[in-house]
Amino acid sequence: MDLAAIWPPYGLVITAGDLRLSIITDDDAPEFVDLVLDGVHDPDFMPFGVEWTDAPRDDLPANFVRFHWATRAAMTPKDWTLRFAVRRDGELVGTQDVGGKDFMIARTCSTGSWLGRRFHHQHIGTRMRQAVCAFAFDELGATRMTSGAFADNAPSLGVSRRLGYRTNGVDVVVRRGVPTEHRSLLLTADAFVRGADPITVRGAEAVRRFLEIEK
């Protein structure tokens, strides 16, 4: 029996052109730590609601694997998150996740992502979110996708706009001690703007069984 038979998400692979999305494994951790330490965003700008990149540099490696392990251990059919390592032509560029709570009732998935700073502004963020949205709509039977970004995070909002998301509410969130506008975003299946890359998925059926999802 291999690891994917024990933990079916490990057999899930999404490809979109030169992008390959596979569930993060412990073997990926050293590469991710190097990517994080090399920088995820401009130090003067915080794109995340949870300010994890502000931790002391020496704490970031262990913090990354703790979060990865906690997400994996907490996964149940009622509340799950699939966290993908995203590679372009084999090189690790960042991570993209998709998750659901009470999915068989709500049919709604949320997404989150980050790219290593040196991979920004190369259209990768758009393509990897298109890939997981296509997976959620086509393979899981989602009807809605949600996301969110601070109002001053133009790149993230641009990705959402290109994919067909619309604003679905505005909140004020404390970011680095300052009240900051945060926009909630909603994408429906009929509004989804697909990319030019053909999307292929391997291992979806086993993941549906594991998460007790019926399309």
PyMOL CGO cylinders between C-alpha atoms (Angstrom):
from pymol import cmd
from pymol.cgo import CYLINDER

trace = [
    CYLINDER, 0.00, 0.00, 0.00, 1.39, 3.40, -0.94, 0.3, 1, 1, 1, 1, 1, 1,
    CYLINDER, 1.39, 3.40, -0.94, 0.92, 6.73, 0.84, 0.3, 1, 1, 1, 1, 1, 1,
    CYLINDER, 0.92, 6.73, 0.84, -1.81, 7.91, -1.56, 0.3, 1, 1, 1, 1, 1, 1,
    CYLINDER, -1.81, 7.91, -1.56, -3.86, 4.82, -0.71, 0.3, 1, 1, 1, 1, 1, 1,
    CYLINDER, -3.86, 4.82, -0.71, -3.61, 5.71, 2.98, 0.3, 1, 1, 1, 1, 1, 1,
    CYLINDER, -3.61, 5.71, 2.98, -4.12, 9.47, 2.50, 0.3, 1, 1, 1, 1, 1, 1,
    CYLINDER, -4.12, 9.47, 2.50, -5.88, 10.00, -0.85, 0.3, 1, 1, 1, 1, 1, 1,
    CYLINDER, -5.88, 10.00, -0.85, -5.15, 13.75, -1.17, 0.3, 1, 1, 1, 1, 1, 1,
    CYLINDER, -5.15, 13.75, -1.17, -1.52, 12.77, -1.82, 0.3, 1, 1, 1, 1, 1, 1,
    CYLINDER, -1.52, 12.77, -1.82, -2.65, 11.26, -5.11, 0.3, 1, 1, 1, 1, 1, 1,
    CYLINDER, -2.65, 11.26, -5.11, -4.32, 14.48, -6.28, 0.3, 1, 1, 1, 1, 1, 1,
    CYLINDER, -4.32, 14.48, -6.28, -2.49, 16.32, -9.07, 0.3, 1, 1, 1, 1, 1, 1,
    CYLINDER, -2.49, 16.32, -9.07, -3.78, 19.24, -11.16, 0.3, 1, 1, 1, 1, 1, 1,
    CYLINDER, -3.78, 19.24, -11.16, -1.90, 20.38, -14.24, 0.3, 1, 1, 1, 1, 1, 1,
    CYLINDER, -1.90, 20.38, -14.24, -2.44, 23.58, -16.23, 0.3, 1, 1, 1, 1, 1, 1,
    CYLINDER, -2.44, 23.58, -16.23, 0.11, 24.06, -18.98, 0.3, 1, 1, 1, 1, 1, 1,
    CYLINDER, 0.11, 24.06, -18.98, 3.52, 24.30, -17.33, 0.3, 1, 1, 1, 1, 1, 1,
    CYLINDER, 3.52, 24.30, -17.33, 1.96, 24.49, -13.83, 0.3, 1, 1, 1, 1, 1, 1,
    CYLINDER, 1.96, 24.49, -13.83, 1.65, 21.42, -11.64, 0.3, 1, 1, 1, 1, 1, 1,
    CYLINDER, 1.65, 21.42, -11.64, -0.31, 21.51, -8.38, 0.3, 1, 1, 1, 1, 1, 1,
    CYLINDER, -0.31, 21.51, -8.38, 0.18, 18.63, -5.96, 0.3, 1, 1, 1, 1, 1, 1,
    CYLINDER, 0.18, 18.63, -5.96, -0.68, 18.29, -2.29, 0.3, 1, 1, 1, 1, 1, 1,
    CYLINDER, -0.68, 18.29, -2.29, 2.15, 19.49, -0.05, 0.3, 1, 1, 1, 1, 1, 1,
    CYLINDER, 2.15, 19.49, -0.05, 4.16, 16.66, 1.50, 0.3, 1, 1, 1, 1, 1, 1,
    CYLINDER, 4.16, 16.66, 1.50, 6.82, 16.70, 4.18, 0.3, 1, 1, 1, 1, 1, 1,
    CYLINDER, 6.82, 16.70, 4.18, 9.40, 16.26, 1.42, 0.3, 1, 1, 1, 1, 1, 1,
    CYLINDER, 9.40, 16.26, 1.42, 8.36, 19.67, 0.04, 0.3, 1, 1, 1, 1, 1, 1,
    CYLINDER, 8.36, 19.67, 0.04, 9.00, 21.44, 3.36, 0.3, 1, 1, 1, 1, 1, 1,
    CYLINDER, 9.00, 21.44, 3.36, 12.70, 22.30, 2.87, 0.3, 1, 1, 1, 1, 1, 1,
    CYLINDER, 12.70, 22.30, 2.87, 11.98, 23.93, -0.51, 0.3, 1, 1, 1, 1, 1, 1,
    CYLINDER, 11.98, 23.93, -0.51, 9.08, 25.86, 0.98, 0.3, 1, 1, 1, 1, 1, 1,
    CYLINDER, 9.08, 25.86, 0.98, 11.21, 27.11, 3.85, 0.3, 1, 1, 1, 1, 1, 1,
    CYLINDER, 11.21, 27.11, 3.85, 13.84, 28.34, 1.39, 0.3, 1, 1, 1, 1, 1, 1,
    CYLINDER, 13.84, 28.34, 1.39, 11.10, 30.09, -0.62, 0.3, 1, 1, 1, 1, 1, 1,
    CYLINDER, 11.10, 30.09, -0.62, 9.65, 31.75, 2.49, 0.3, 1, 1, 1, 1, 1, 1,
    CYLINDER, 9.65, 31.75, 2.49, 13.05, 32.90, 3.73, 0.3, 1, 1, 1, 1, 1, 1,
    CYLINDER, 13.05, 32.90, 3.73, 13.78, 34.36, 0.30, 0.3, 1, 1, 1, 1, 1, 1,
    CYLINDER, 13.78, 34.36, 0.30, 10.70, 36.60, 0.70, 0.3, 1, 1, 1, 1, 1, 1,
    CYLINDER, 10.70, 36.60, 0.70, 6.98, 36.36, 0.03, 0.3, 1, 1, 1, 1, 1, 1,
    CYLINDER, 6.98, 36.36, 0.03, 6.10, 40.05, -0.21, 0.3, 1, 1, 1, 1, 1, 1,
    CYLINDER, 6.10, 40.05, -0.21, 7.52, 43.55, 0.20, 0.3, 1, 1, 1, 1, 1, 1,
    CYLINDER, 7.52, 43.55, 0.20, 8.32, 43.94, 3.92, 0.3, 1, 1, 1, 1, 1, 1,
    CYLINDER, 8.32, 43.94, 3.92, 6.48, 47.28, 3.94, 0.3, 1, 1, 1, 1, 1, 1,
    CYLINDER, 6.48, 47.28, 3.94, 3.21, 45.67, 2.81, 0.3, 1, 1, 1, 1, 1, 1,
    CYLINDER, 3.21, 45.67, 2.81, 1.22, 42.96, 4.59, 0.3, 1, 1, 1, 1, 1, 1,
    CYLINDER, 1.22, 42.96, 4.59, -1.19, 41.09, 2.30, 0.3, 1, 1, 1, 1, 1, 1,
    CYLINDER, -1.19, 41.09, 2.30, -2.30, 38.50, 4.86, 0.3, 1, 1, 1, 1, 1, 1,
    CYLINDER, -2.30, 38.50, 4.86, -4.99, 38.65, 7.51, 0.3, 1, 1, 1, 1, 1, 1,
    CYLINDER, -4.99, 38.65, 7.51, -2.82, 36.40, 9.66, 0.3, 1, 1, 1, 1, 1, 1,
    CYLINDER, -2.82, 36.40, 9.66, 0.54, 38.18, 9.78, 0.3, 1, 1, 1, 1, 1, 1,
    CYLINDER, 0.54, 38.18, 9.78, 2.62, 35.00, 9.70, 0.3, 1, 1, 1, 1, 1, 1,
    CYLINDER, 2.62, 35.00, 9.70, 5.48, 36.48, 7.68, 0.3, 1, 1, 1, 1, 1, 1,
    CYLINDER, 5.48, 36.48, 7.68, 6.12, 39.03, 10.45, 0.3, 1, 1, 1, 1, 1, 1,
    CYLINDER, 6.12, 39.03, 10.45, 7.41, 36.28, 12.75, 0.3, 1, 1, 1, 1, 1, 1,
    CYLINDER, 7.41, 36.28, 12.75, 11.13, 36.35, 13.55, 0.3, 1, 1, 1, 1, 1, 1,
    CYLINDER, 11.13, 36.35, 13.55, 13.12, 34.87, 10.69, 0.3, 1, 1, 1, 1, 1, 1,
    CYLINDER, 13.12, 34.87, 10.69, 14.45, 32.05, 12.88, 0.3, 1, 1, 1, 1, 1, 1,
    CYLINDER, 14.45, 32.05, 12.88, 10.88, 31.00, 13.74, 0.3, 1, 1, 1, 1, 1, 1,
    CYLINDER, 10.88, 31.00, 13.74, 9.54, 30.83, 10.18, 0.3, 1, 1, 1, 1, 1, 1,
    CYLINDER, 9.54, 30.83, 10.18, 10.81, 27.33, 9.27, 0.3, 1, 1, 1, 1, 1, 1,
    CYLINDER, 10.81, 27.33, 9.27, 9.20, 25.57, 12.24, 0.3, 1, 1, 1, 1, 1, 1,
    CYLINDER, 9.20, 25.57, 12.24, 6.08, 27.74, 11.97, 0.3, 1, 1, 1, 1, 1, 1,
    CYLINDER, 6.08, 27.74, 11.97, 5.61, 26.66, 8.36, 0.3, 1, 1, 1, 1, 1, 1,
    CYLINDER, 5.61, 26.66, 8.36, 5.72, 22.94, 9.11, 0.3, 1, 1, 1, 1, 1, 1,
    CYLINDER, 5.72, 22.94, 9.11, 3.53, 23.33, 12.21, 0.3, 1, 1, 1, 1, 1, 1,
    CYLINDER, 3.53, 23.33, 12.21, 0.86, 25.02, 10.10, 0.3, 1, 1, 1, 1, 1, 1,
    CYLINDER, 0.86, 25.02, 10.10, 1.18, 22.38, 7.37, 0.3, 1, 1, 1, 1, 1, 1,
    CYLINDER, 1.18, 22.38, 7.37, 0.90, 19.51, 9.84, 0.3, 1, 1, 1, 1, 1, 1,
    CYLINDER, 0.90, 19.51, 9.84, -2.02, 21.13, 11.69, 0.3, 1, 1, 1, 1, 1, 1,
    CYLINDER, -2.02, 21.13, 11.69, -3.98, 21.67, 8.48, 0.3, 1, 1, 1, 1, 1, 1,
    CYLINDER, -3.98, 21.67, 8.48, -3.44, 18.08, 7.40, 0.3, 1, 1, 1, 1, 1, 1,
    CYLINDER, -3.44, 18.08, 7.40, -4.31, 16.61, 10.81, 0.3, 1, 1, 1, 1, 1, 1,
    CYLINDER, -4.31, 16.61, 10.81, -7.51, 18.66, 11.11, 0.3, 1, 1, 1, 1, 1, 1,
    CYLINDER, -7.51, 18.66, 11.11, -8.94, 17.57, 7.74, 0.3, 1, 1, 1, 1, 1, 1,
    CYLINDER, -8.94, 17.57, 7.74, -12.39, 15.95, 7.93, 0.3, 1, 1, 1, 1, 1, 1,
    CYLINDER, -12.39, 15.95, 7.93, -15.29, 15.68, 5.47, 0.3, 1, 1, 1, 1, 1, 1,
    CYLINDER, -15.29, 15.68, 5.47, -17.01, 18.43, 7.44, 0.3, 1, 1, 1, 1, 1, 1,
    CYLINDER, -17.01, 18.43, 7.44, -14.08, 20.88, 7.34, 0.3, 1, 1, 1, 1, 1, 1,
    CYLINDER, -14.08, 20.88, 7.34, -11.19, 20.40, 4.94, 0.3, 1, 1, 1, 1, 1, 1,
    CYLINDER, -11.19, 20.40, 4.94, -8.42, 22.28, 3.18, 0.3, 1, 1, 1, 1, 1, 1,
    CYLINDER, -8.42, 22.28, 3.18, -6.34, 20.98, 0.29, 0.3, 1, 1, 1, 1, 1, 1,
    CYLINDER, -6.34, 20.98, 0.29, -3.00, 22.80, 0.20, 0.3, 1, 1, 1, 1, 1, 1,
    CYLINDER, -3.00, 22.80, 0.20, -1.09, 22.49, -3.04, 0.3, 1, 1, 1, 1, 1, 1,
    CYLINDER, -1.09, 22.49, -3.04, 2.56, 22.99, -3.85, 0.3, 1, 1, 1, 1, 1, 1,
    CYLINDER, 2.56, 22.99, -3.85, 2.62, 24.91, -7.14, 0.3, 1, 1, 1, 1, 1, 1,
    CYLINDER, 2.62, 24.91, -7.14, 5.49, 24.22, -9.51, 0.3, 1, 1, 1, 1, 1, 1,
    CYLINDER, 5.49, 24.22, -9.51, 6.26, 25.80, -12.85, 0.3, 1, 1, 1, 1, 1, 1,
    CYLINDER, 6.26, 25.80, -12.85, 8.38, 23.57, -15.06, 0.3, 1, 1, 1, 1, 1, 1,
    CYLINDER, 8.38, 23.57, -15.06, 9.31, 21.68, -11.89, 0.3, 1, 1, 1, 1, 1, 1,
    CYLINDER, 9.31, 21.68, -11.89, 10.39, 24.73, -9.86, 0.3, 1, 1, 1, 1, 1, 1,
    CYLINDER, 10.39, 24.73, -9.86, 8.48, 25.50, -6.65, 0.3, 1, 1, 1, 1, 1, 1,
    CYLINDER, 8.48, 25.50, -6.65, 6.85, 28.95, -6.94, 0.3, 1, 1, 1, 1, 1, 1,
    CYLINDER, 6.85, 28.95, -6.94, 4.27, 29.03, -4.14, 0.3, 1, 1, 1, 1, 1, 1,
    CYLINDER, 4.27, 29.03, -4.14, 1.15, 27.47, -2.70, 0.3, 1, 1, 1, 1, 1, 1,
    CYLINDER, 1.15, 27.47, -2.70, -2.54, 27.49, -3.54, 0.3, 1, 1, 1, 1, 1, 1,
    CYLINDER, -2.54, 27.49, -3.54, -5.26, 26.10, -1.31, 0.3, 1, 1, 1, 1, 1, 1,
    CYLINDER, -5.26, 26.10, -1.31, -8.92, 25.32, -1.65, 0.3, 1, 1, 1, 1, 1, 1,
    CYLINDER, -8.92, 25.32, -1.65, -11.18, 24.36, 1.23, 0.3, 1, 1, 1, 1, 1, 1,
    CYLINDER, -11.18, 24.36, 1.23, -14.76, 23.74, 2.25, 0.3, 1, 1, 1, 1, 1, 1,
    CYLINDER, -14.76, 23.74, 2.25, -16.92, 23.59, 5.36, 0.3, 1, 1, 1, 1, 1, 1,
    CYLINDER, -16.92, 23.59, 5.36, -20.15, 21.57, 5.31, 0.3, 1, 1, 1, 1, 1, 1,
    CYLINDER, -20.15, 21.57, 5.31, -19.47, 21.31, 1.60, 0.3, 1, 1, 1, 1, 1, 1,
    CYLINDER, -19.47, 21.31, 1.60, -22.25, 18.87, 0.74, 0.3, 1, 1, 1, 1, 1, 1,
    CYLINDER, -22.25, 18.87, 0.74, -24.74, 21.43, 2.07, 0.3, 1, 1, 1, 1, 1, 1,
    CYLINDER, -24.74, 21.43, 2.07, -23.12, 24.75, 1.14, 0.3, 1, 1, 1, 1, 1, 1,
    CYLINDER, -23.12, 24.75, 1.14, -21.37, 23.68, -2.10, 0.3, 1, 1, 1, 1, 1, 1,
    CYLINDER, -21.37, 23.68, -2.10, -18.96, 26.55, -1.45, 0.3, 1, 1, 1, 1, 1, 1,
    CYLINDER, -18.96, 26.55, -1.45, -15.16, 26.55, -1.49, 0.3, 1, 1, 1, 1, 1, 1,
    CYLINDER, -15.16, 26.55, -1.49, -12.72, 29.19, -0.31, 0.3, 1, 1, 1, 1, 1, 1,
    CYLINDER, -12.72, 29.19, -0.31, -9.24, 29.79, -1.68, 0.3, 1, 1, 1, 1, 1, 1,
    CYLINDER, -9.24, 29.79, -1.68, -5.98, 31.28, -0.51, 0.3, 1, 1, 1, 1, 1, 1,
    CYLINDER, -5.98, 31.28, -0.51, -2.50, 31.48, -1.96, 0.3, 1, 1, 1, 1, 1, 1,
    CYLINDER, -2.50, 31.48, -1.96, 0.93, 33.03, -1.96, 0.3, 1, 1, 1, 1, 1, 1,
    CYLINDER, 0.93, 33.03, -1.96, 3.88, 33.13, -4.32, 0.3, 1, 1, 1, 1, 1, 1,
    CYLINDER, 3.88, 33.13, -4.32, 7.55, 33.58, -3.62, 0.3, 1, 1, 1, 1, 1, 1,
    CYLINDER, 7.55, 33.58, -3.62, 8.32, 37.25, -4.17, 0.3, 1, 1, 1, 1, 1, 1,
    CYLINDER, 8.32, 37.25, -4.17, 10.56, 36.62, -7.16, 0.3, 1, 1, 1, 1, 1, 1,
    CYLINDER, 10.56, 36.62, -7.16, 7.64, 34.95, -8.95, 0.3, 1, 1, 1, 1, 1, 1,
    CYLINDER, 7.64, 34.95, -8.95, 5.23, 37.88, -8.64, 0.3, 1, 1, 1, 1, 1, 1,
    CYLINDER, 5.23, 37.88, -8.64, 3.86, 39.66, -11.73, 0.3, 1, 1, 1, 1, 1, 1,
    CYLINDER, 3.86, 39.66, -11.73, 4.28, 36.65, -14.03, 0.3, 1, 1, 1, 1, 1, 1,
    CYLINDER, 4.28, 36.65, -14.03, 0.57, 35.70, -14.37, 0.3, 1, 1, 1, 1, 1, 1,
    CYLINDER, 0.57, 35.70, -14.37, 1.14, 32.62, -12.19, 0.3, 1, 1, 1, 1, 1, 1,
    CYLINDER, 1.14, 32.62, -12.19, -1.35, 33.70, -9.50, 0.3, 1, 1, 1, 1, 1, 1,
    CYLINDER, -1.35, 33.70, -9.50, -4.16, 33.98, -12.03, 0.3, 1, 1, 1, 1, 1, 1,
    CYLINDER, -4.16, 33.98, -12.03, -3.43, 30.62, -13.61, 0.3, 1, 1, 1, 1, 1, 1,
    CYLINDER, -3.43, 30.62, -13.61, -3.12, 28.65, -10.38, 0.3, 1, 1, 1, 1, 1, 1,
    CYLINDER, -3.12, 28.65, -10.38, -6.38, 30.06, -9.01, 0.3, 1, 1, 1, 1, 1, 1,
    CYLINDER, -6.38, 30.06, -9.01, -8.10, 29.26, -12.31, 0.3, 1, 1, 1, 1, 1, 1,
    CYLINDER, -8.10, 29.26, -12.31, -6.81, 25.71, -11.93, 0.3, 1, 1, 1, 1, 1, 1,
    CYLINDER, -6.81, 25.71, -11.93, -8.26, 25.16, -8.44, 0.3, 1, 1, 1, 1, 1, 1,
    CYLINDER, -8.26, 25.16, -8.44, -11.53, 26.89, -9.33, 0.3, 1, 1, 1, 1, 1, 1,
    CYLINDER, -11.53, 26.89, -9.33, -11.90, 24.59, -12.33, 0.3, 1, 1, 1, 1, 1, 1,
    CYLINDER, -11.90, 24.59, -12.33, -11.15, 21.63, -10.06, 0.3, 1, 1, 1, 1, 1, 1,
    CYLINDER, -11.15, 21.63, -10.06, -13.73, 22.72, -7.49, 0.3, 1, 1, 1, 1, 1, 1,
    CYLINDER, -13.73, 22.72, -7.49, -16.47, 23.42, -10.03, 0.3, 1, 1, 1, 1, 1, 1,
    CYLINDER, -16.47, 23.42, -10.03, -15.83, 20.45, -12.32, 0.3, 1, 1, 1, 1, 1, 1,
    CYLINDER, -15.83, 20.45, -12.32, -14.58, 17.71, -10.01, 0.3, 1, 1, 1, 1, 1, 1,
    CYLINDER, -14.58, 17.71, -10.01, -16.22, 18.54, -6.67, 0.3, 1, 1, 1, 1, 1, 1,
    CYLINDER, -16.22, 18.54, -6.67, -19.48, 20.07, -7.85, 0.3, 1, 1, 1, 1, 1, 1,
    CYLINDER, -19.48, 20.07, -7.85, -18.99, 23.44, -6.15, 0.3, 1, 1, 1, 1, 1, 1,
    CYLINDER, -18.99, 23.44, -6.15, -21.43, 26.19, -7.10, 0.3, 1, 1, 1, 1, 1, 1,
    CYLINDER, -21.43, 26.19, -7.10, -19.65, 29.12, -5.42, 0.3, 1, 1, 1, 1, 1, 1,
    CYLINDER, -19.65, 29.12, -5.42, -16.07, 30.14, -4.67, 0.3, 1, 1, 1, 1, 1, 1,
    CYLINDER, -16.07, 30.14, -4.67, -15.12, 32.74, -2.08, 0.3, 1, 1, 1, 1, 1, 1,
    CYLINDER, -15.12, 32.74, -2.08, -11.95, 34.72, -1.54, 0.3, 1, 1, 1, 1, 1, 1,
    CYLINDER, -11.95, 34.72, -1.54, -10.89, 37.99, 0.01, 0.3, 1, 1, 1, 1, 1, 1,
    CYLINDER, -10.89, 37.99, 0.01, -8.21, 40.65, -0.06, 0.3, 1, 1, 1, 1, 1, 1,
    CYLINDER, -8.21, 40.65, -0.06, -7.31, 43.95, 1.52, 0.3, 1, 1, 1, 1, 1, 1,
    CYLINDER, -7.31, 43.95, 1.52, -8.52, 46.91, -0.52, 0.3, 1, 1, 1, 1, 1, 1,
    CYLINDER, -8.52, 46.91, -0.52, -4.92, 47.97, -1.23, 0.3, 1, 1, 1, 1, 1, 1,
    CYLINDER, -4.92, 47.97, -1.23, -3.87, 44.53, -2.50, 0.3, 1, 1, 1, 1, 1, 1,
    CYLINDER, -3.87, 44.53, -2.50, -4.23, 45.35, -6.19, 0.3, 1, 1, 1, 1, 1, 1,
    CYLINDER, -4.23, 45.35, -6.19, -2.57, 42.16, -7.54, 0.3, 1, 1, 1, 1, 1, 1,
    CYLINDER, -2.57, 42.16, -7.54, -4.89, 39.83, -5.61, 0.3, 1, 1, 1, 1, 1, 1,
    CYLINDER, -4.89, 39.83, -5.61, -7.97, 41.87, -6.49, 0.3, 1, 1, 1, 1, 1, 1,
    CYLINDER, -7.97, 41.87, -6.49, -6.84, 41.86, -10.12, 0.3, 1, 1, 1, 1, 1, 1,
    CYLINDER, -6.84, 41.86, -10.12, -6.70, 38.06, -10.17, 0.3, 1, 1, 1, 1, 1, 1,
    CYLINDER, -6.70, 38.06, -10.17, -10.21, 37.90, -8.73, 0.3, 1, 1, 1, 1, 1, 1,
    CYLINDER, -10.21, 37.90, -8.73, -11.53, 40.40, -11.24, 0.3, 1, 1, 1, 1, 1, 1,
    CYLINDER, -11.53, 40.40, -11.24, -10.04, 38.49, -14.18, 0.3, 1, 1, 1, 1, 1, 1,
    CYLINDER, -10.04, 38.49, -14.18, -11.68, 35.27, -13.01, 0.3, 1, 1, 1, 1, 1, 1,
    CYLINDER, -11.68, 35.27, -13.01, -15.13, 36.84, -12.65, 0.3, 1, 1, 1, 1, 1, 1,
    CYLINDER, -15.13, 36.84, -12.65, -15.40, 37.39, -8.89, 0.3, 1, 1, 1, 1, 1, 1,
    CYLINDER, -15.40, 37.39, -8.89, -17.60, 40.20, -7.59, 0.3, 1, 1, 1, 1, 1, 1,
    CYLINDER, -17.60, 40.20, -7.59, -17.38, 42.09, -4.31, 0.3, 1, 1, 1, 1, 1, 1,
    CYLINDER, -17.38, 42.09, -4.31, -19.58, 40.46, -1.69, 0.3, 1, 1, 1, 1, 1, 1,
    CYLINDER, -19.58, 40.46, -1.69, -19.12, 42.74, 1.30, 0.3, 1, 1, 1, 1, 1, 1,
    CYLINDER, -19.12, 42.74, 1.30, -16.54, 44.95, 2.97, 0.3, 1, 1, 1, 1, 1, 1,
    CYLINDER, -16.54, 44.95, 2.97, -15.20, 44.64, 6.51, 0.3, 1, 1, 1, 1, 1, 1,
    CYLINDER, -15.20, 44.64, 6.51, -12.63, 46.47, 8.58, 0.3, 1, 1, 1, 1, 1, 1,
    CYLINDER, -12.63, 46.47, 8.58, -9.80, 44.24, 9.78, 0.3, 1, 1, 1, 1, 1, 1,
    CYLINDER, -9.80, 44.24, 9.78, -6.94, 45.23, 12.06, 0.3, 1, 1, 1, 1, 1, 1,
    CYLINDER, -6.94, 45.23, 12.06, -3.69, 44.83, 10.11, 0.3, 1, 1, 1, 1, 1, 1,
    CYLINDER, -3.69, 44.83, 10.11, -0.44, 45.58, 11.92, 0.3, 1, 1, 1, 1, 1, 1,
    CYLINDER, -0.44, 45.58, 11.92, -2.43, 47.53, 14.48, 0.3, 1, 1, 1, 1, 1, 1,
    CYLINDER, -2.43, 47.53, 14.48, -4.25, 49.67, 11.90, 0.3, 1, 1, 1, 1, 1, 1,
    CYLINDER, -4.25, 49.67, 11.90, -7.93, 49.35, 10.81, 0.3, 1, 1, 1, 1, 1, 1,
    CYLINDER, -7.93, 49.35, 10.81, -7.88, 48.33, 7.15, 0.3, 1, 1, 1, 1, 1, 1,
    CYLINDER, -7.88, 48.33, 7.15, -10.62, 47.72, 4.59, 0.3, 1, 1, 1, 1, 1, 1,
    CYLINDER, -10.62, 47.72, 4.59, -10.96, 44.07, 3.58, 0.3, 1, 1, 1, 1, 1, 1,
    CYLINDER, -10.96, 44.07, 3.58, -13.15, 42.95, 0.68, 0.3, 1, 1, 1, 1, 1, 1,
    CYLINDER, -13.15, 42.95, 0.68, -14.98, 39.64, 0.50, 0.3, 1, 1, 1, 1, 1, 1,
    CYLINDER, -14.98, 39.64, 0.50, -15.30, 38.21, -3.00, 0.3, 1, 1, 1, 1, 1, 1,
    CYLINDER, -15.30, 38.21, -3.00, -17.68, 35.72, -4.61, 0.3, 1, 1, 1, 1, 1, 1,
    CYLINDER, -17.68, 35.72, -4.61, -17.44, 33.71, -7.82, 0.3, 1, 1, 1, 1, 1, 1,
    CYLINDER, -17.44, 33.71, -7.82, -20.28, 31.62, -9.23, 0.3, 1, 1, 1, 1, 1, 1,
    CYLINDER, -20.28, 31.62, -9.23, -19.85, 28.82, -11.73, 0.3, 1, 1, 1, 1, 1, 1,
    CYLINDER, -19.85, 28.82, -11.73, -21.65, 30.69, -14.51, 0.3, 1, 1, 1, 1, 1, 1,
    CYLINDER, -21.65, 30.69, -14.51, -19.41, 33.77, -14.07, 0.3, 1, 1, 1, 1, 1, 1,
    CYLINDER, -19.41, 33.77, -14.07, -16.12, 31.85, -13.97, 0.3, 1, 1, 1, 1, 1, 1,
    CYLINDER, -16.12, 31.85, -13.97, -13.64, 32.99, -16.63, 0.3, 1, 1, 1, 1, 1, 1,
    CYLINDER, -13.64, 32.99, -16.63, -11.50, 30.00, -17.52, 0.3, 1, 1, 1, 1, 1, 1,
    CYLINDER, -11.50, 30.00, -17.52, -7.92, 30.27, -18.70, 0.3, 1, 1, 1, 1, 1, 1,
    CYLINDER, -7.92, 30.27, -18.70, -6.36, 29.17, -21.95, 0.3, 1, 1, 1, 1, 1, 1,
    CYLINDER, -6.36, 29.17, -21.95, -4.55, 26.24, -20.33, 0.3, 1, 1, 1, 1, 1, 1,
    CYLINDER, -4.55, 26.24, -20.33, -6.31, 22.87, -20.50, 0.3, 1, 1, 1, 1, 1, 1,
    CYLINDER, -6.31, 22.87, -20.50, -6.83, 21.58, -16.95, 0.3, 1, 1, 1, 1, 1, 1,
    CYLINDER, -6.83, 21.58, -16.95, -6.16, 17.93, -16.19, 0.3, 1, 1, 1, 1, 1, 1,
    CYLINDER, -6.16, 17.93, -16.19, -6.84, 16.29, -12.84, 0.3, 1, 1, 1, 1, 1, 1,
    CYLINDER, -6.84, 16.29, -12.84, -5.59, 12.98, -11.47, 0.3, 1, 1, 1, 1, 1, 1,
    CYLINDER, -5.59, 12.98, -11.47, -6.89, 11.43, -8.27, 0.3, 1, 1, 1, 1, 1, 1,
    CYLINDER, -6.89, 11.43, -8.27, -10.15, 13.37, -7.92, 0.3, 1, 1, 1, 1, 1, 1,
    CYLINDER, -10.15, 13.37, -7.92, -12.37, 10.32, -7.46, 0.3, 1, 1, 1, 1, 1, 1,
    CYLINDER, -12.37, 10.32, -7.46, -10.37, 9.05, -4.50, 0.3, 1, 1, 1, 1, 1, 1,
    CYLINDER, -10.37, 9.05, -4.50, -10.44, 12.51, -2.90, 0.3, 1, 1, 1, 1, 1, 1,
    CYLINDER, -10.44, 12.51, -2.90, -14.22, 12.72, -3.34, 0.3, 1, 1, 1, 1, 1, 1,
    CYLINDER, -14.22, 12.72, -3.34, -14.61, 9.40, -1.54, 0.3, 1, 1, 1, 1, 1, 1,
    CYLINDER, -14.61, 9.40, -1.54, -12.21, 10.48, 1.20, 0.3, 1, 1, 1, 1, 1, 1,
    CYLINDER, -12.21, 10.48, 1.20, -14.09, 13.75, 1.77, 0.3, 1, 1, 1, 1, 1, 1,
    CYLINDER, -14.09, 13.75, 1.77, -17.52, 12.11, 1.29, 0.3, 1, 1, 1, 1, 1, 1,
    CYLINDER, -17.52, 12.11, 1.29, -18.36, 14.38, -1.63, 0.3, 1, 1, 1, 1, 1, 1,
    CYLINDER, -18.36, 14.38, -1.63, -21.00, 13.52, -4.21, 0.3, 1, 1, 1, 1, 1, 1,
    CYLINDER, -21.00, 13.52, -4.21, -21.02, 15.67, -7.35, 0.3, 1, 1, 1, 1, 1, 1,
]
cmd.load_cgo(trace, "trace")
